[in-house]
């Protein structure tokens, strides 16, 4: 696949995305535009199934609605609320640092840029890009395992590391696709273009893979170059 193929591919991905459950950050956005909740949900979602994160968010946001609530809540209670998300103890420690960091560095207001967001505890580039795109509607490209795997599998780019993938996509991908690219690819990667035994026979985008030599039923994570 090359960039000139992308417009029809994005139309198909959009249609497929609308049939399926949203990734957790977009699910939170559908209920609120609050950057605090989007940020916290994204931190919790790391290495955790979306349905587990969504359940934890429902419990947490019933009690913790803003940075001040997060500052006040005891850490052990916070752990109980977010359990069983992955690394819940580590995440609870990072979340407890968040109110102080936002107050000290950004006057109590969650920042809107990737460069500022990555200065917060528990926030890497993937989380920062997702929060900038979802909570602030800014052009940002979030690269997770699904994005990295699938763009390489398609032959759209050749990049190994997440940062390298993000920088190449920033150069090559039209800006109009940046904000939605992660949501579409994550949904597609979870349901169809899986890392092992992808559903190639039912894939509406199999032709781009065929052009770069991917065979149905013979795809694994090793396909990524």
C-alpha positions as CSV (number, residue, x, y, z in Angstrom):
1,X,0.0,0.0,0.0
2,X,1.1,3.6,-0.6
3,X,-0.3,6.9,0.5
4,X,-2.4,7.3,-2.7
5,X,-4.3,4.2,-1.6
6,X,-5.2,5.8,1.8
7,X,-8.4,7.7,1.0
8,X,-10.5,4.7,0.1
9,X,-8.8,2.7,2.9
10,X,-9.8,5.3,5.5
11,X,-13.4,5.4,4.2
12,X,-13.6,1.6,4.7
13,X,-11.9,1.8,8.2
14,X,-14.4,4.5,9.2
15,X,-17.3,2.3,8.2
16,X,-15.9,-0.6,10.1
17,X,-15.1,1.5,13.1
18,X,-18.7,2.7,13.3
19,X,-19.9,-0.9,13.5
20,X,-17.8,-1.8,16.5
21,X,-17.2,-0.8,20.1
22,X,-15.1,2.4,20.5
23,X,-11.6,2.2,22.1
24,X,-11.8,3.4,25.7
25,X,-10.6,7.0,25.2
26,X,-13.2,7.6,22.5
27,X,-15.8,6.0,24.7
28,X,-15.0,8.4,27.5
29,X,-15.1,11.3,25.1
30,X,-18.6,10.2,23.9
31,X,-19.8,10.9,27.5
32,X,-17.7,13.9,28.4
33,X,-15.2,16.3,26.9
34,X,-13.4,16.6,30.2
35,X,-9.6,16.4,29.6
36,X,-9.1,15.0,33.1
37,X,-11.2,12.0,32.5
38,X,-9.7,11.3,29.1
39,X,-6.2,11.6,30.5
40,X,-6.9,9.3,33.5
41,X,-8.7,6.7,31.3
42,X,-5.8,6.7,28.9
43,X,-3.3,6.2,31.7
44,X,-5.4,3.3,33.0
45,X,-5.8,1.7,29.6
46,X,-2.1,0.9,29.1
47,X,-1.6,-2.8,28.9
48,X,-5.2,-3.4,29.9
49,X,-8.2,-4.7,27.9
50,X,-10.7,-1.9,27.0
51,X,-13.6,-3.6,28.8
52,X,-11.5,-3.8,32.0
53,X,-10.5,-0.1,31.7
54,X,-14.1,1.0,31.0
55,X,-15.4,-0.9,34.1
56,X,-12.6,0.7,36.2
57,X,-13.4,4.2,34.8
58,X,-17.1,3.8,35.7
59,X,-16.2,3.0,39.3
60,X,-13.5,5.6,39.5
61,X,-15.3,8.6,38.0
62,X,-18.3,7.9,40.3
63,X,-16.0,9.0,43.1
64,X,-13.1,11.0,41.5
65,X,-14.4,13.7,39.1
66,X,-11.4,16.1,39.0
67,X,-7.9,16.7,40.1
68,X,-8.9,17.9,43.6
69,X,-10.8,14.6,44.2
70,X,-7.8,12.7,43.0
71,X,-5.5,14.6,45.4
72,X,-7.8,13.9,48.3
73,X,-8.6,10.2,47.8
74,X,-6.4,7.8,49.8
75,X,-4.1,5.7,47.5
76,X,-5.4,2.4,48.9
77,X,-8.9,3.3,48.0
78,X,-7.8,4.5,44.6
79,X,-6.2,1.1,44.1
80,X,-9.4,-0.7,44.9
81,X,-11.4,1.5,42.5
82,X,-9.1,0.9,39.5
83,X,-8.5,-2.8,40.2
84,X,-8.0,-5.0,38.1
85,X,-6.4,-2.8,35.5
86,X,-2.9,-3.9,34.6
87,X,-0.2,-2.6,37.0
88,X,-3.0,-1.0,39.1
89,X,-0.6,-0.3,42.1
90,X,1.9,1.5,39.9
91,X,-0.8,3.4,38.1
92,X,-2.4,4.5,41.4
93,X,1.0,5.9,42.5
94,X,1.4,7.8,39.3
95,X,-2.2,9.1,39.4
96,X,-1.6,10.4,42.9
97,X,1.3,12.5,41.6
98,X,-0.8,14.0,38.9
99,X,-2.6,16.8,40.8
100,X,0.7,18.2,42.2
101,X,2.4,18.0,38.9
102,X,-0.4,19.8,37.0
103,X,-0.6,22.5,39.8
104,X,3.2,23.0,39.8
105,X,3.8,23.1,36.1
106,X,0.5,24.2,34.5
107,X,-1.4,26.2,37.2
108,X,-3.8,23.4,37.8
109,X,-4.9,23.1,34.1
110,X,-4.3,19.9,32.2
111,X,-2.1,21.0,29.2
112,X,-3.2,20.5,25.6
113,X,0.0,19.8,23.8
114,X,2.0,16.6,23.4
115,X,5.2,18.4,24.5
116,X,3.6,19.5,27.8
117,X,1.6,16.4,28.5
118,X,4.7,14.2,28.4
119,X,6.0,16.2,31.4
120,X,3.3,14.7,33.6
121,X,3.8,11.4,35.6
122,X,2.7,8.3,33.8
123,X,2.3,10.1,30.4
124,X,4.4,8.9,27.5
125,X,4.1,9.9,23.9
126,X,1.4,7.4,23.1
127,X,-0.8,8.7,25.9
128,X,0.1,12.4,25.2
129,X,-0.9,12.1,21.5
130,X,-4.1,10.3,22.3
131,X,-5.1,12.9,24.9
132,X,-4.2,15.8,22.6
133,X,-6.3,14.3,19.8
134,X,-9.3,13.0,21.8
135,X,-9.6,15.6,24.6
136,X,-8.4,18.7,22.7
137,X,-9.2,17.8,19.1
138,X,-5.6,18.6,18.0
139,X,-3.9,16.8,15.1
140,X,-1.8,14.1,16.8
141,X,-0.8,10.6,15.9
142,X,-1.0,8.0,18.6
143,X,1.2,5.0,17.9
144,X,0.4,1.8,19.8
145,X,1.1,-1.9,19.0
146,X,-1.9,-2.0,16.6
147,X,-0.8,1.0,14.6
148,X,2.8,-0.1,14.4
149,X,1.9,-3.6,13.4
150,X,-0.7,-2.8,10.8
151,X,1.1,0.1,8.9
152,X,4.1,-2.2,8.6
153,X,2.0,-5.2,7.6
154,X,0.4,-3.1,4.9
155,X,3.8,-1.9,3.7
156,X,2.6,1.7,4.2
157,X,5.9,2.4,6.1
158,X,8.9,0.5,7.4
159,X,9.6,1.4,11.0
160,X,10.5,-0.6,14.1
161,X,10.2,1.7,17.1
162,X,7.0,3.6,18.2
163,X,8.8,7.0,18.0
164,X,10.2,6.2,14.5
165,X,6.7,5.1,13.4
166,X,5.1,8.3,14.7
167,X,7.7,10.5,13.0
168,X,7.4,8.7,9.6
169,X,3.6,8.9,9.8
170,X,3.7,12.6,10.7
171,X,5.7,13.2,7.5
172,X,3.7,10.9,5.2
173,X,0.1,10.9,6.6
174,X,-2.2,13.7,5.5
175,X,-3.0,15.8,8.6
176,X,-6.8,15.3,8.1
177,X,-6.3,11.7,9.1
178,X,-4.1,12.1,12.2
179,X,-6.8,12.5,14.9
180,X,-8.9,9.5,13.8
181,X,-6.1,7.2,12.6
182,X,-5.4,5.5,16.0
183,X,-9.1,4.9,16.8
184,X,-9.8,3.3,13.4
185,X,-6.7,1.2,13.4
186,X,-7.1,0.0,17.1
187,X,-10.7,-1.1,16.4
188,X,-9.6,-2.8,13.2
189,X,-6.6,-4.4,14.8
190,X,-8.6,-5.8,17.7
191,X,-11.4,-7.3,15.6
192,X,-9.9,-8.2,12.2
193,X,-6.2,-7.5,11.6
194,X,-5.1,-9.4,14.7
195,X,-1.4,-10.1,15.5
196,X,-1.8,-13.8,15.1
197,X,-4.4,-15.6,13.0
198,X,-6.0,-12.4,11.6
199,X,-9.4,-12.7,9.9
200,X,-8.0,-12.2,6.4
201,X,-10.9,-14.0,4.8
202,X,-13.4,-11.5,6.2
203,X,-11.1,-8.5,5.8
204,X,-12.4,-5.6,3.6
205,X,-8.8,-4.4,3.2
206,X,-7.1,-7.6,2.2
207,X,-6.1,-6.4,-1.2
208,X,-3.4,-3.9,0.2
209,X,-1.9,-6.8,2.1
210,X,-1.9,-9.0,-0.9
211,X,0.0,-6.4,-2.9
212,X,2.8,-6.5,-0.4
213,X,2.9,-10.3,-0.3
214,X,0.9,-11.2,2.9
215,X,-0.9,-14.5,2.5
216,X,-4.2,-15.2,4.2
217,X,-3.9,-17.2,7.4
218,X,-0.1,-16.9,7.4
219,X,0.3,-13.7,9.3
220,X,2.0,-13.3,12.6
221,X,3.6,-10.5,14.6
222,X,6.9,-11.4,12.8
223,X,5.4,-9.9,9.7
224,X,6.3,-6.5,11.0
225,X,9.6,-5.4,9.8
